Amino acid sequence: MPDAAAEPGTAAARNAAEEKSAFAHPAVDPDGTAAYGDHPDQVIDFYAPRAAAGPGDAAPVVVLLHGGSWRAPYDRRHVSPFAGFLAGRGFAVASVEYRRGRVGDGTGAEGGGADAVPDGGGAGGPVAGRWPETLDDVAAALDALPGLVRPHLPGADPRRTVLTGHSAGGHLALWAAARHLLPADAPWRTDRPAPLRGVVALAPIADFEVADKLDVCGGAARQFLGGAGLFTERRPYADPALLLPTGIATTLVQGRADVDVPQAVAEAYADAAAKAGEVVGVTLLEDVGHFPLIDPAADACAVVAEEIAQLAW
């Protein structure tokens, strides 16, 4: 019998069609690439602006962190069409790669056993993230970026930097903007807020407790922290919902029809921010799922560019 969930008109069918559209675009080669470390994944792709996006001669910098549940099969290439789209809107784009969980990698889940479940897959698939390497890399990339922007994006203004990321990358964007709020013994802690114009997080895994209860991306949040036994201990070092208020302008863009990272996750983060005395913008898009936010063919992608522009200028 056919799978009823995949029949036309179902949420699963919509999600599959949106994912297919987002991944159908050919990869867009960057204008340059630079290393911020010795590991092959410690690189940043740079896309020069292809149009004037706003007032002034220098383009804002958009730092892009890709998603994919922090799992190795998903790298920055799948968001290269989105990076090219933003460059076409006049932004200078820095797309960050980072180390992710691998098949049977015990650093991302307890022993890489039952927790090692990919999106929609079974046991034995790639785990979510590498602790602490994933966070090591994002912190190192953001620290190195000011020195890399000028030679690789000479027409950009690093003083107007907006941090964005999709799904797991949305988590990393929120986390990177909150490093000054990390526990005192965190190796990634900074002594002041990052010099950002703002953060635009796209369907972010923004609240680990809610994401874990909803089993988002096959238990990715629990895997990222090292499994159930380390979940509570490591949350204060990685969960954006516990790192508030940041003092940095933040907007979440969320599809109401998202079945991968449901709306409840973004709302939980916004509620936590409000309780901490900070207002976080939440832009909810009707009849939009997870992938249109990074799909240049989708109207939602243009909305994302507008949200970034509002913070960049």
C-alpha positions as CSV (number, residue, x, y, z in Angstrom):
1,M,0.0,0.0,0.0
2,P,1.2,3.5,-0.7
3,D,2.4,5.6,2.2
4,A,-0.5,7.9,3.1
5,A,1.9,10.5,4.6
6,A,3.4,11.0,1.2
7,E,0.1,11.5,-0.6
8,P,-0.5,14.8,-2.3
9,G,-1.9,17.4,0.1
10,T,-0.2,16.1,3.2
11,A,2.3,17.9,5.3
12,A,4.9,15.3,4.4
13,A,4.3,15.7,0.7
14,R,4.6,19.5,0.9
15,N,7.8,19.1,2.9
16,A,9.3,16.7,0.3
17,A,8.4,19.0,-2.6
18,E,9.9,22.0,-0.8
19,E,13.1,20.1,0.0
20,K,13.4,18.9,-3.6
21,S,13.0,22.5,-4.9
22,A,15.6,23.9,-2.4
23,F,18.2,21.2,-3.3
24,A,17.5,21.3,-7.1
25,H,19.6,24.4,-7.7
26,P,23.2,23.9,-8.9
27,A,25.9,24.8,-6.4
28,V,27.2,28.3,-6.7
29,D,31.0,28.6,-6.6
30,P,32.4,31.2,-4.3
31,D,34.6,34.1,-5.4
32,G,37.2,33.0,-2.8
33,T,37.8,30.6,0.1
34,A,40.0,31.1,3.1
35,A,41.0,28.8,6.0
36,Y,40.5,29.7,9.6
37,G,42.2,26.6,10.9
38,D,44.1,23.5,9.9
39,H,41.2,21.0,9.5
40,P,39.7,20.7,6.0
41,D,36.3,21.8,7.3
42,Q,37.7,25.0,8.8
43,V,37.1,27.2,5.8
44,I,34.9,30.1,4.8
45,D,33.6,30.7,1.3
46,F,33.3,34.4,0.2
47,Y,30.7,35.8,-2.2
48,A,31.2,39.3,-3.4
49,P,28.1,41.5,-3.8
50,R,26.8,41.5,-7.3
51,A,24.5,44.6,-7.0
52,A,24.1,47.6,-4.9
53,A,21.7,46.7,-2.0
54,G,21.4,50.0,-0.2
55,P,22.8,53.4,0.6
56,G,26.6,53.9,0.6
57,D,29.4,52.2,-1.4
58,A,30.3,49.4,1.0
59,A,28.1,46.3,1.2
60,P,27.0,44.8,4.5
61,V,28.5,41.4,5.4
62,V,26.2,38.4,5.9
63,V,27.8,35.6,7.8
64,L,26.0,32.4,6.8
65,L,25.9,29.2,8.9
66,H,24.4,26.2,7.1
67,G,22.0,23.7,8.6
68,G,21.7,19.9,8.3
69,S,21.3,18.8,11.9
70,W,25.0,19.3,12.6
71,R,25.5,16.1,10.6
72,A,28.3,15.4,8.1
73,P,26.3,14.7,5.0
74,Y,25.2,18.3,4.9
75,D,27.9,20.9,4.2
76,R,28.0,24.5,3.0
77,R,27.5,23.5,-0.6
78,H,23.8,23.0,-0.1
79,V,23.3,26.7,0.9
80,S,25.6,28.0,-1.8
81,P,22.6,28.9,-4.0
82,F,21.2,30.9,-1.1
83,A,24.6,32.6,-0.6
84,G,24.6,33.5,-4.3
85,F,21.0,34.8,-4.0
86,L,22.1,37.1,-1.1
87,A,25.1,38.3,-3.1
88,G,22.7,39.1,-6.0
89,R,20.8,41.3,-3.5
90,G,23.9,43.3,-2.8
91,F,25.3,41.6,0.3
92,A,28.8,40.4,0.8
93,V,28.5,36.8,2.1
94,A,30.8,34.7,4.2
95,S,29.6,31.1,4.3
96,V,31.2,29.2,7.2
97,E,32.0,25.5,7.2
98,Y,32.5,23.6,10.5
99,R,33.1,20.1,11.7
100,R,29.9,18.0,12.0
101,G,29.0,14.6,13.3
102,R,30.1,11.5,11.3
103,V,28.8,8.0,11.0
104,G,29.5,6.1,14.3
105,D,31.2,9.2,15.7
106,G,31.0,8.8,19.5
107,T,31.7,12.5,20.1
108,G,28.2,13.4,19.0
109,A,26.2,10.8,21.0
110,E,26.9,8.3,23.7
111,G,28.9,5.7,21.9
112,G,27.3,6.6,18.6
113,G,24.6,3.9,19.3
114,A,20.9,4.3,19.5
115,D,21.1,8.1,19.5
116,A,23.0,8.1,16.2
117,V,20.0,8.5,14.0
118,P,20.0,10.7,10.9
119,D,16.9,12.7,9.8
120,G,14.3,10.1,9.0
121,G,16.9,7.3,9.1
122,G,17.8,4.5,11.4
123,A,20.4,3.6,14.0
124,G,24.0,3.8,12.8
125,G,23.6,6.9,10.8
126,P,25.6,10.1,11.2
127,V,25.3,11.7,14.7
128,A,24.5,15.3,15.2
129,G,27.5,17.4,15.8
130,R,31.0,16.9,17.3
131,W,31.5,18.1,20.9
132,P,33.3,20.4,21.4
133,E,34.7,20.7,17.8
134,T,31.5,22.1,16.2
135,L,31.4,25.0,18.7
136,D,35.2,25.3,18.6
137,D,35.0,25.9,14.9
138,V,32.1,28.4,14.9
139,A,33.9,30.5,17.6
140,A,37.2,30.3,15.7
141,A,35.6,31.3,12.4
142,L,33.8,34.3,13.9
143,D,37.0,35.4,15.7
144,A,39.0,35.1,12.5
145,L,36.4,36.7,10.2
146,P,37.3,40.4,10.7
147,G,40.8,39.7,9.4
148,L,39.6,37.7,6.4
149,V,36.9,40.0,5.2
150,R,39.1,42.9,4.0
151,P,41.3,40.8,1.7
152,H,38.5,38.6,0.4
153,L,35.6,41.1,0.3
154,P,37.3,44.4,-0.3
155,G,34.0,46.1,-1.1
156,A,32.4,45.1,2.2
157,D,31.8,47.0,5.4
158,P,32.5,44.6,8.3
159,R,31.0,47.2,10.7
160,R,27.6,46.2,9.3
161,T,27.6,42.5,9.8
162,V,24.5,40.4,10.2
163,L,24.7,36.8,11.3
164,T,22.3,34.3,9.8
165,G,21.8,30.6,9.8
166,H,19.2,27.9,8.9
167,S,18.0,25.2,11.2
168,A,21.0,23.9,13.0
169,G,22.9,26.8,11.5
170,G,20.2,29.1,13.1
171,H,21.1,27.6,16.4
172,L,24.8,28.3,15.8
173,A,24.0,31.9,14.8
174,L,22.1,32.5,18.0
175,W,24.8,30.8,20.1
176,A,27.6,32.8,18.4
177,A,25.8,36.0,19.3
178,A,25.5,35.0,22.9
179,R,29.1,33.9,23.7
180,H,29.5,36.8,26.2
181,L,26.8,35.1,28.2
182,L,28.4,31.7,28.4
183,P,29.4,30.2,31.8
184,A,32.7,31.6,33.0
185,D,34.5,28.3,32.4
186,A,33.4,28.0,28.8
187,P,36.3,28.1,26.4
188,W,34.3,30.1,23.8
189,R,33.2,32.9,26.2
190,T,34.0,36.5,25.1
191,D,34.3,39.5,27.4
192,R,31.8,41.6,25.4
193,P,29.0,41.2,22.9
194,A,29.9,40.4,19.3
195,P,30.0,43.6,17.0
196,L,27.0,42.6,15.0
197,R,24.1,44.6,13.5
198,G,21.9,41.7,14.3
199,V,21.0,38.1,13.9
200,V,18.4,36.6,11.5
201,A,17.8,33.0,12.5
202,L,15.9,30.8,10.0
203,A,13.8,28.0,11.5
204,P,16.4,27.7,14.2
205,I,16.9,24.9,16.7
206,A,16.7,27.6,19.3
207,D,15.5,25.9,22.4
208,F,17.1,22.5,23.1
209,E,14.6,21.4,25.8
210,V,11.6,21.9,23.5
211,A,13.4,20.5,20.5
212,D,14.3,17.4,22.5
213,K,10.7,16.9,23.6
214,L,9.5,17.2,20.0
215,D,12.3,14.9,18.8
216,V,13.4,17.5,16.2
217,C,15.5,16.0,13.5
218,G,15.7,12.6,15.1
219,G,16.8,13.7,18.5
220,A,19.6,16.0,17.1
221,A,19.7,18.3,20.1
222,R,20.3,15.4,22.5
223,Q,22.9,13.9,20.2
224,F,24.7,17.3,19.8
225,L,25.2,17.5,23.6
226,G,26.6,14.0,23.8
227,G,23.5,12.0,24.6
228,A,20.9,11.9,27.4
229,G,23.6,11.5,30.1
230,L,25.2,14.8,29.2
231,F,22.1,16.8,28.1
232,T,21.5,18.7,31.3
233,E,25.2,19.3,32.1
234,R,26.0,20.7,28.7
235,R,22.9,22.7,27.9
236,P,24.1,25.9,29.7
237,Y,27.1,25.9,27.3
238,A,25.1,25.4,24.1
239,D,21.4,26.2,24.4
240,P,20.5,29.7,23.1
241,A,17.4,29.8,25.2
242,L,19.6,29.8,28.3
243,L,21.8,32.5,27.0
244,L,19.6,35.6,27.2
245,P,19.4,38.6,26.9
246,T,22.1,39.1,24.3
247,G,21.6,42.8,23.7
248,I,21.8,42.1,20.0
249,A,18.9,42.7,17.6
250,T,17.5,39.3,16.7
251,T,14.8,38.2,14.3
252,L,13.5,34.6,13.9
253,V,11.9,33.7,10.5
254,Q,9.7,30.6,10.8
255,G,7.4,28.8,8.4
256,R,4.1,27.9,10.1
257,A,4.0,24.6,8.1
258,D,7.5,23.5,9.1
259,V,7.5,19.9,10.2
260,D,11.2,19.6,10.6
261,V,11.7,22.3,13.2
262,P,8.2,23.2,14.3
263,Q,7.0,26.7,15.1
264,A,6.9,25.8,18.8
265,V,10.7,25.8,19.0
266,A,11.1,29.4,17.8
267,E,8.2,30.5,20.0
268,A,9.9,29.0,23.1
269,Y,13.0,31.0,22.4
270,A,11.1,34.2,21.9
271,D,9.2,33.5,25.2
272,A,12.5,32.9,27.0
273,A,13.8,36.2,25.6
274,A,10.8,38.1,26.8
275,K,11.2,36.6,30.3
276,A,14.8,37.8,30.2
277,G,13.6,41.3,29.3
278,E,14.5,41.2,25.6
279,V,12.2,41.6,22.6
280,V,12.9,39.1,19.8
281,G,11.2,39.6,16.5
282,V,9.3,36.5,15.1
283,T,8.3,36.6,11.4
284,L,5.8,33.7,10.8
285,L,5.2,32.8,7.2
286,E,1.9,31.1,6.2
287,D,1.9,27.9,4.2
288,V,5.7,27.8,4.3
289,G,7.8,24.8,5.6
290,H,11.4,24.3,6.4
291,F,13.3,24.7,3.1
292,P,11.7,27.7,1.3
293,L,13.7,30.0,3.6
294,I,16.9,29.1,1.8
295,D,15.4,28.4,-1.6
296,P,16.0,31.2,-4.1
297,A,13.0,30.1,-6.1
298,A,10.6,30.6,-3.1
299,D,9.0,33.9,-2.1
300,A,10.1,33.1,1.5
301,C,13.7,33.6,0.5
302,A,13.0,37.2,-0.5
303,V,11.4,37.8,2.9
304,V,14.6,36.5,4.5
305,A,16.7,39.0,2.4
306,E,14.4,41.8,3.5
307,E,14.7,40.9,7.2
308,I,18.5,40.9,6.8
309,A,18.4,44.3,5.0
310,Q,16.4,45.8,7.9
311,L,19.1,45.0,10.3
312,A,22.1,45.7,8.0
313,W,21.1,49.4,7.4
